[in-house]
Amino acid sequence: MPGLKSLFSEHPKSVNETYLEHLMFATGFGLRMLVGGIACIMHGLLPFLFERTGSKCISDLHQRLDVSGRPVADAPVDSERVAQQS
């Protein structure tokens, strides 16, 4: 079993971040997802509210991951999407 320190540092290191940098990035990302999710639920109940908030949140978060320069080696591969891009 890996040591306690490596449990907290292995993944952040794999995306070129310290533990604290990774904590801040992931927390900010998660909070934005929560806000977007709540907006989607509210839109479902009241369709005239937050008409584009959920999709804008997804787009912004995707852009944030793309421009961060973070390696995506541990991200699952969508083989169907890859085939469509070829």
N, C-alpha and C positions, 0 to 999 in steps of 0.2 A: 504494500500500500504506500502511495506517495506520502512524503512528509507534509505536515500541516502547511508550511510555507508555500510549497509547490501547488497545493490545492488553490491557493489564492493568487498565485502569480503565473501559473502555466498558461492559462488562456489569455489573460491580458498581454503577456509577452508575445503570444502568437499573432496578436493584432497590433504589435508595436506600441503598446501602451503600458504605463505603470498601473498598479492596482487602483490608485486614486483616479487617474485619468479614465480608466475603464468604468469605475463606479460612477463618475460624473456623466460620462457619455451614455451609459446604459440607463441611468436614472432619468436623465433628460429625455431620452428616447421613449422610455416607458411612460413617463408622464404625458408626453405628447400623444402617445397611443391611447391612453385613458381619455384624454380630452376629445380626441377624434371619435372614439367609441361612444362616449356619452352623447356627442353631437349626432351620431348616426342613430342612436336609440331615440333621441328627441325628434329627429327627422321622421323616423318611422311612425311615431305617435302623432306628430304635427307636421305633415309634409311641406308646409309652407315655410318652415324654419330650417336653417342650416342645409340648404339645398346642395351646396358644393363643399361644405366644410370637411366631410369625411374623405372625399376623393382628394381634396387639396392636402389634407394631412398625410395621406398615403404617399402622394407625389412628393411632398416636401421631405418626408422621412427617407424615401428611396433616394432622392437627390443627395441628402445628407450622407447616406452610406456610400454612394458612388463617389462623391468628392472628398471623402475623408481619407482616401488612400489605404483603407483597411484591407488586408488580405481577406479573401472570401473562401479560403480553402475548406473551412469547416461548414460552409453553407451547403445545404442539399442542392443537388443539380436537378433541374427540371428538364429532363431529356426531350420532352415534347417541344418545349420552348427553344432549346438549342437546335433541334432539327428544323424548326421553322425559320430560324435565323440563318441557317446554312444555305 
